[in-house]
């Protein structure tokens, strides 16, 4: 965690604040409905908001910026696996990747190959502050993911999405 002002650091440390900012991200590259990212944010147990963005031709280097109504600002890249969060008053922290998954779906099969495919990345991140270790950082695995997932998740621990069709 990095404080931009000594006064903010002193105030937060003196008050023994145990806050954990958590972010759940789904980045979808889908040739049939378009490319986009969906972000959910919590501060401790308080769920604040879901935001969605669409972009034309994004890739892993594309930066996605989300300004939430409660003052949280989140910037993500690397398909939602890397980023930072900031708050009014100077708090800024890099987000720590806690869980990740990926999925590759085939939307149009050719003879013995996939002619048209799409990728979906899902990740759970937090700011590493206070009580973040008490949260499970669970991923959707089909549940409440907005219907984006049609097939099971592949093993993506090496950062590469493997086809599962």
C-alpha positions as CSV (number, residue, x, y, z in Angstrom):
1,X,0.0,0.0,0.0
2,X,1.3,3.5,-0.9
3,X,0.1,6.6,0.8
4,X,0.5,9.8,-1.2
5,X,0.4,12.1,1.9
6,X,1.9,11.6,5.4
7,X,-1.4,12.9,6.9
8,X,-3.4,10.2,5.2
9,X,-0.9,7.5,6.4
10,X,-1.0,8.7,10.0
11,X,-4.8,8.9,10.0
12,X,-5.3,5.4,8.7
13,X,-2.7,3.8,10.8
14,X,-3.9,5.6,14.0
15,X,-7.5,4.5,13.4
16,X,-6.5,0.9,12.9
17,X,-8.5,0.7,9.8
18,X,-8.9,-2.8,8.5
19,X,-10.3,-2.3,5.0
20,X,-10.0,-4.6,2.1
21,X,-10.9,-3.4,-1.4
22,X,-11.8,-6.4,-3.6
23,X,-12.4,-6.5,-7.4
24,X,-14.0,-9.2,-9.5
25,X,-13.3,-8.9,-13.2
26,X,-14.6,-10.7,-16.4
27,X,-12.9,-9.7,-19.6
28,X,-14.6,-11.2,-22.7
29,X,-13.3,-11.3,-26.3
30,X,-16.4,-12.6,-28.1
31,X,-16.7,-12.4,-31.9
32,X,-20.5,-12.7,-31.8
33,X,-21.4,-10.0,-29.2
34,X,-18.3,-7.9,-29.0
35,X,-15.4,-7.3,-26.6
36,X,-15.8,-6.0,-23.1
37,X,-14.9,-6.0,-19.4
38,X,-17.2,-6.2,-16.4
39,X,-16.0,-5.1,-12.9
40,X,-17.6,-5.6,-9.5
41,X,-16.1,-3.8,-6.4
42,X,-16.4,-4.3,-2.7
43,X,-14.9,-2.4,0.2
44,X,-14.8,-4.9,3.1
45,X,-18.3,-6.4,3.0
46,X,-19.9,-3.5,1.3
47,X,-20.7,-4.2,-2.4
48,X,-20.8,-1.0,-4.3
49,X,-21.3,-1.4,-8.0
50,X,-21.0,-3.3,-11.3
51,X,-19.6,-1.5,-14.3
52,X,-19.3,-2.7,-17.9
53,X,-17.2,-1.3,-20.8
54,X,-16.9,-2.2,-24.4
55,X,-13.9,-1.5,-26.6
56,X,-13.1,-2.3,-30.2
57,X,-10.1,-4.6,-30.7
58,X,-8.7,-4.7,-27.1
59,X,-5.8,-6.9,-26.2
60,X,-3.8,-7.7,-23.0
61,X,-2.1,-4.3,-23.1
62,X,-5.3,-2.4,-23.3
63,X,-5.9,-0.3,-20.2
64,X,-9.5,-0.2,-18.8
65,X,-10.4,2.6,-16.4
66,X,-13.5,2.5,-14.1
67,X,-14.6,5.4,-11.9
68,X,-17.1,4.2,-9.4
69,X,-19.8,6.3,-7.7
70,X,-18.4,5.8,-4.2
71,X,-15.1,7.4,-5.3
72,X,-13.1,4.3,-6.0
73,X,-11.1,4.4,-9.3
74,X,-9.8,1.2,-10.8
75,X,-7.4,0.8,-13.7
76,X,-6.8,-2.7,-15.1
77,X,-4.8,-4.3,-17.9
78,X,-3.4,-7.8,-18.7
79,X,-7.0,-9.0,-19.3
80,X,-8.0,-7.8,-15.9
81,X,-5.2,-9.6,-14.0
82,X,-3.1,-6.5,-13.2
83,X,-4.0,-3.0,-12.0
84,X,-4.5,-0.5,-9.2
85,X,-7.2,1.1,-7.1
86,X,-7.2,4.7,-5.8
87,X,-9.5,6.7,-3.5
88,X,-10.0,10.4,-3.0
89,X,-7.6,11.7,-0.4
90,X,-4.5,10.0,-1.9
91,X,-4.8,6.3,-1.2
92,X,-3.5,4.2,-4.1
93,X,-2.6,0.5,-4.0
94,X,-1.6,-2.1,-6.6
95,X,-4.1,-4.9,-6.9
96,X,-2.9,-8.4,-6.0
97,X,-4.2,-11.3,-8.2
98,X,-5.7,-13.9,-5.9
99,X,-7.6,-16.2,-8.4
100,X,-7.8,-16.5,-12.2
101,X,-9.4,-18.6,-14.8
102,X,-9.8,-18.6,-18.5
103,X,-12.1,-20.2,-21.1
104,X,-12.0,-20.6,-24.8
105,X,-15.2,-21.2,-26.7
106,X,-15.8,-22.2,-30.3
107,X,-18.6,-20.4,-31.9
108,X,-18.2,-21.8,-35.4
109,X,-16.8,-25.2,-36.2
110,X,-15.1,-26.1,-39.4
111,X,-14.1,-29.6,-40.5
112,X,-11.9,-30.8,-37.7
113,X,-11.1,-27.3,-36.4
114,X,-12.6,-24.2,-34.9
115,X,-13.2,-21.4,-37.4
116,X,-14.4,-18.7,-34.9
117,X,-13.5,-18.7,-31.2
118,X,-13.6,-16.3,-28.3
119,X,-11.8,-16.0,-24.9
120,X,-13.1,-15.1,-21.5
121,X,-10.8,-14.3,-18.5
122,X,-12.0,-14.1,-15.0
123,X,-10.0,-12.8,-12.0
124,X,-10.3,-11.8,-8.4
125,X,-8.0,-9.2,-7.0
126,X,-7.6,-7.1,-3.8
127,X,-5.4,-4.3,-2.4
128,X,-3.7,-6.5,0.2
129,X,-4.7,-4.2,3.0
130,X,-6.1,-5.0,6.4
131,X,-8.3,-8.1,6.5
132,X,-8.0,-9.2,2.9
133,X,-6.9,-12.7,4.0
134,X,-10.3,-13.4,5.5
135,X,-12.1,-13.3,2.1
136,X,-12.2,-16.3,-0.2
137,X,-11.9,-14.4,-3.5
138,X,-14.2,-17.0,-5.2
139,X,-14.7,-17.0,-9.0
140,X,-18.0,-17.6,-10.7
141,X,-17.6,-21.0,-12.3
142,X,-20.9,-20.3,-14.2
143,X,-22.8,-18.8,-11.3
144,X,-24.0,-15.2,-11.8
145,X,-21.5,-14.4,-14.6
146,X,-24.1,-12.8,-16.9
147,X,-24.5,-15.8,-19.2
148,X,-21.1,-15.3,-20.9
149,X,-19.9,-18.9,-20.2
150,X,-21.0,-21.7,-22.4
151,X,-18.4,-24.4,-21.7
152,X,-16.3,-25.5,-18.7
153,X,-13.2,-23.6,-17.5
154,X,-9.9,-24.8,-18.7
155,X,-6.7,-25.0,-16.6
156,X,-5.1,-21.6,-17.1
157,X,-2.6,-21.5,-14.3
158,X,0.3,-20.8,-16.7
159,X,-1.5,-17.7,-18.0
160,X,-2.4,-19.5,-21.3
161,X,-6.0,-20.2,-22.1
162,X,-6.4,-23.8,-23.4
163,X,-9.3,-24.8,-25.6
164,X,-11.8,-27.0,-23.9
165,X,-14.1,-27.9,-26.8
